[in-house]
């Protein structure tokens, strides 16, 4: 264990493994949030694209 980690452990009273688990959980939650946001963004773009195609078909026909 490095001196920096040991100092932080004493200062905050956090076990190294607990910190790793917390960081992992936060990273996973952030990743899931990112996936959800982009999934809905993709669906919105698809809907807009279809609307534009329908407008073009109506204008030409």
C-alpha positions as CSV (number, residue, x, y, z in Angstrom):
1,X,0.0,0.0,0.0
2,X,1.4,3.4,-1.0
3,X,1.8,6.2,1.6
4,X,-0.9,8.2,-0.2
5,X,-3.5,5.4,0.0
6,X,-2.5,4.8,3.6
7,X,-3.0,8.4,4.5
8,X,-6.4,8.6,2.8
9,X,-7.5,5.4,4.5
10,X,-6.6,6.9,7.9
11,X,-8.1,10.3,7.0
12,X,-11.5,8.9,5.8
13,X,-11.6,5.5,7.4
14,X,-12.3,3.7,4.1
15,X,-11.1,0.2,3.4
16,X,-9.4,0.0,0.0
17,X,-11.7,-2.9,-1.1
18,X,-14.8,-0.8,-0.1
19,X,-13.6,2.1,-2.2
20,X,-13.0,-0.2,-5.2
21,X,-16.5,-1.6,-4.9
22,X,-18.0,1.9,-4.6
23,X,-16.1,3.2,-7.7
24,X,-17.2,0.1,-9.7
25,X,-20.8,0.6,-8.7
26,X,-20.7,4.3,-9.7
27,X,-19.0,3.5,-13.0
28,X,-21.7,0.9,-13.8
29,X,-24.5,3.2,-12.9
30,X,-23.0,6.0,-15.1
31,X,-22.6,3.5,-18.0
32,X,-26.2,2.3,-17.7
33,X,-27.4,5.9,-17.7
34,X,-25.3,6.7,-20.8
35,X,-26.8,3.7,-22.6
36,X,-30.4,4.7,-21.8
37,X,-29.9,8.3,-22.9
38,X,-28.4,7.2,-26.2
39,X,-31.0,4.5,-26.8
40,X,-33.8,7.1,-26.5
41,X,-31.8,9.5,-28.6
42,X,-31.4,6.9,-31.3
43,X,-35.2,6.2,-31.3
44,X,-36.0,9.9,-31.6
45,X,-33.7,10.2,-34.5
46,X,-35.3,7.3,-36.2
47,X,-38.8,8.7,-35.7
48,X,-37.7,12.1,-37.1
49,X,-36.1,10.4,-40.1
50,X,-39.3,8.5,-40.8
51,X,-41.4,11.7,-40.6
52,X,-39.1,13.4,-43.0
53,X,-39.4,10.5,-45.5
54,X,-43.2,10.6,-45.2
55,X,-43.1,14.3,-45.9
56,X,-41.0,13.8,-49.0
57,X,-43.3,11.1,-50.3
58,X,-46.4,13.3,-49.7
59,X,-44.7,16.2,-51.5
60,X,-43.7,14.2,-54.5
61,X,-46.9,12.2,-54.8
